[in-house]
Amino acid sequence: MGFSVGNDPFPKIDPNGALLSLFVLSIIVSAPPLALAAAIATRQAREAHLVSVQDQLNSQLERKALALDSIRRHFQTLIEGVVDYAIFALDREGHVTSWNSTAQKIIGYTSEEIIGKHFGIFYRPDERRAGSPTHALESAIESGKYDVEGWRIRKNGTPFFITGSVSSSRDDAGNLIGFISILRDATERRDAEEKLVQAREQLAMSQKMEAIGKLTGGIAHDFNNLLMIIGGSAQIFQRLLDPKLPKAIEAIQTAAKRGESLTRQLLTFSRHQHLSPTVVDLNASIKNMRTMIESSLRGNIVYNENVGDGVSPVKVDLAELELAIVNIAVNARDAMTSGGTFTLSVHAVTANQETGGDRRGKAFFAITLGDTGTGIPPNLLSKMFDPFFTTKEVGKGTGLGLSQVYGFAHQAGGTVTADSKVGQGTTITIYLPSCVDEQITSKELAAARARPRQPPRQTVLVVDDSPEVADVTSSLFEHLGYETIYRDSAEAALKLLDTGTKIDLVFSDIVMPGTIDGVGLAREVRSRYPGLPIALTTGYSDAAKAAPPSLKILRKPFDTEALRDFIQDLAPPRSTRSSGAPLASSTTEAVRRS
């Protein structure tokens, strides 16, 4: 076998086999370096690929880290921008891991102070002992979300009311990784809801009081007319009958006075009582009542009075103020069967929720009257001012004393509140509006009453639809030296005046049948006969509200002394003559009593 030699790279003729041997030898010698080079090249290619992949992964990781950081910043910005909700994260055991600024604002802890601490720190001690924080987390794990509502404790120890939720947080595999709590401070809302409930209760109470007031006012109107007849007739008997009957007559008068007191308290409660308010110095007036207050108490009760020396002007009916204070003193006396202390104090206050409504910010004077008696249970406290409500034994009280206080305070433009603790005593506070801008008139009124009395007027026209009441009224006027003429309606009275009959005073009831009542009669008389005095009387009437302040109104029932004082306060009348008619001291149309 051989290899050709020449231009053929692989000779076919090699007689000696030298070329073939050399070729084989060269292959044998060069084979290991070539395999090694190939392996090295392959490895280098793989390493380059791995480096490329690693660079790609690093780039992806870097982009994801930047995206995650951006999301984290956006999330933090989002929760920080929620100004009404405290948002914080918890780990699986309930320790705080994140905390937004609103949580710091609402609860008081900074991030540095609270992160790492258990969220049970926000609960009240009794709730922590009861396991409420653990129950909230367990409920969130079970249901995914647990709604919470209740009181929590701020860093400074003050309670606040929250609403919100605790939600469990899980990874893609469903494994629990922690919790998210979202809370809102609902303290103001809860306070508003409680105030709304109180306002509704007060409205219901007001409506109930108004209904009772209308009922009692209507009863008192008729009752006062009866008392007027009883009391007036008793005075007539006392003047005319045998002196051996004074005790019986005195009993009739006492019963009439008692009935007057009851109806007075009823009407004051229902705010239909006609008052004669004047501006008085509250401090001086209460000091003048000391003897009266002490006489209402017992010897084993100490009376303490804390009243300043300054002037405290209020506009009230002084008689009603005295009655209100005496009613409270009597209740305090009955509550301190073994003795105790009764304290009265006066101080200036600014209208708040208790006194105010739309009067907030205005000045009031508070009369605080407290005792150390048995107190009133909480379930009865709201009924204290109801008429006929009493905790006393049967026959020991009418249940009208505090209802009079309630009516007086509201009719004077103020209010009254009560606070009581069983075994410690009761405190009642009457709030009366301050009248610092008005002049005190009580001294001037007393000076006017002290002036020499004017001579009795000659003729009084008595106008009343009840002949019995008119008889009594006429008798009282006649006892004071007047002559009287009676008419049963406003229309009849105007007809009499038109005839030119000499009249020095018109004295009319307010509630009368016909188209004109007493207030309407007063308007007509003042319009037609401006020089003729007119006064009204009533036991109760809403029509009295339409009367001008300058029109005097005498409260029924009244006696001779009350009538005398009332007439004394009237301006001196002038005789009225109808033009073209002679002045008559009597007339065939007039029924005159002398």
Buried (B, 14 or more C-beta within 10 A) or exposed (E): EBBEEEEEEEBEEBEEEEBBEEEEEEEEEEEEEEEEEEEEEEEEEEEEEEEEEEEEEEEEEEEEEEEEEEEEEEEEEEBEEBEEBBBBBBBBEBBBEBBBBBBBEBBBBEBEEBBEEBBBBBBBEEBBEEEBBEEBBEBBBEEEEBEBEEBBBBBEEEEBBBBBBBBBBEEEEEEBEBBBBBBBBBBEEBEEEEEEEEEEEEEEBEEEBEEBBEEBBEBBBEBBBBBBBBBBBBBBBBEEEEEEEEEEBEEBBEBBBEBBBBBBBBBBBBBBBBBBBBBBBBBBBBEEBEEEBBEBBBEEBEBEBEBEEEEBBBBBBBEBBBBBBBBBBBBBBBBBEEBBBBBBBBBEBEBEEBBBEEBEEBEBBBBBBBBBBBBBEEEEBEBBBBBEBBBEEEEEBBBBBBBBBBBBBBBBBBBBBBBBEEEEBBBBBBBBBBBEEEEBBBEEBEEEEEEEEEEBBBBBBBBBBBEBBBBBBBBBBBBBEBBBBBBBBBBBBBEBBEEBBBBBBBBBBBBBEEEBBBBBBBBBBBEEBEEBBBBBBBBBBEBBEEBEEEBBBBBBBBBBEBBBEBBEEBEEBEEBBBEEEEEBEEBEEBEBBE
